[in-house]
Amino acid sequence: MAIEILEAVTIRLEFETGMNEKGIPIVKRKSFSNVKTDAASDDILAATEAIAGLQLHPLSKVSQIGTTVLSN
């Protein structure tokens, strides 16, 4: 049976910076790596909302990206 080990977590924030000539939203991303692997989702969301409050553009999406190692 495979064993999953969460090795790293990255948080990606997406900000809507405007619209292009076709009316499609322009999205800019900011990533933060070295997030504690045992950090609670509520704590991560609170931190990203605090960071978003310091930005010029509105936050449109928060993604939590985990890197997992598989072994036997």
C-alpha positions as a Python dict, from the first residue, in 0.01 Angstrom:
ca = {
    (1, 'M'): (0, 0, 0),
    (2, 'A'): (133, 344, -94),
    (3, 'I'): (218, 596, 176),
    (4, 'E'): (160, 967, 110),
    (5, 'I'): (385, 1222, 279),
    (6, 'L'): (298, 1590, 241),
    (7, 'E'): (635, 1750, 168),
    (8, 'A'): (557, 2113, 87),
    (9, 'V'): (266, 2356, 68),
    (10, 'T'): (240, 2664, -151),
    (11, 'I'): (-37, 2922, -142),
    (12, 'R'): (-133, 3101, -463),
    (13, 'L'): (-339, 3420, -458),
    (14, 'E'): (-507, 3543, -776),
    (15, 'F'): (-599, 3908, -822),
    (16, 'E'): (-824, 4048, -1092),
    (17, 'T'): (-639, 4347, -1234),
    (18, 'G'): (-881, 4450, -1507),
    (19, 'M'): (-1031, 4333, -1835),
    (20, 'N'): (-871, 4283, -2173),
    (21, 'E'): (-1018, 4416, -2498),
    (22, 'K'): (-1240, 4105, -2529),
    (23, 'G'): (-1388, 4151, -2182),
    (24, 'I'): (-1195, 3861, -2029),
    (25, 'P'): (-1058, 3926, -1679),
    (26, 'I'): (-682, 3978, -1646),
    (27, 'V'): (-549, 3778, -1352),
    (28, 'K'): (-217, 3829, -1173),
    (29, 'R'): (-85, 3567, -933),
    (30, 'K'): (131, 3584, -621),
    (31, 'S'): (269, 3267, -464),
    (32, 'F'): (400, 3201, -115),
    (33, 'S'): (599, 2885, -54),
    (34, 'N'): (736, 2726, 263),
    (35, 'V'): (392, 2723, 427),
    (36, 'K'): (383, 2487, 725),
    (37, 'T'): (246, 2152, 614),
    (38, 'D'): (34, 2126, 929),
    (39, 'A'): (-119, 2476, 901),
    (40, 'A'): (-497, 2478, 936),
    (41, 'S'): (-701, 2591, 636),
    (42, 'D'): (-874, 2859, 845),
    (43, 'D'): (-536, 3004, 944),
    (44, 'I'): (-415, 3003, 585),
    (45, 'L'): (-732, 3177, 469),
    (46, 'A'): (-700, 3440, 743),
    (47, 'A'): (-339, 3508, 641),
    (48, 'T'): (-427, 3537, 272),
    (49, 'E'): (-714, 3776, 350),
    (50, 'A'): (-471, 3993, 549),
    (51, 'I'): (-225, 3992, 257),
    (52, 'A'): (-508, 4070, 13),
    (53, 'G'): (-602, 4372, 223),
    (54, 'L'): (-262, 4522, 145),
    (55, 'Q'): (-301, 4481, -231),
    (56, 'L'): (-432, 4729, -485),
    (57, 'H'): (-648, 4479, -676),
    (58, 'P'): (-930, 4258, -541),
    (59, 'L'): (-859, 3896, -449),
    (60, 'S'): (-1045, 3655, -676),
    (61, 'K'): (-910, 3313, -574),
    (62, 'V'): (-691, 3139, -315),
    (63, 'S'): (-533, 2801, -394),
    (64, 'Q'): (-347, 2570, -159),
    (65, 'I'): (-104, 2351, -353),
    (66, 'G'): (51, 2052, -180),
    (67, 'T'): (349, 1850, -299),
    (68, 'T'): (312, 1489, -191),
    (69, 'V'): (576, 1216, -199),
    (70, 'L'): (457, 859, -252),
    (71, 'S'): (647, 557, -123),
    (72, 'N'): (589, 194, -28),
}
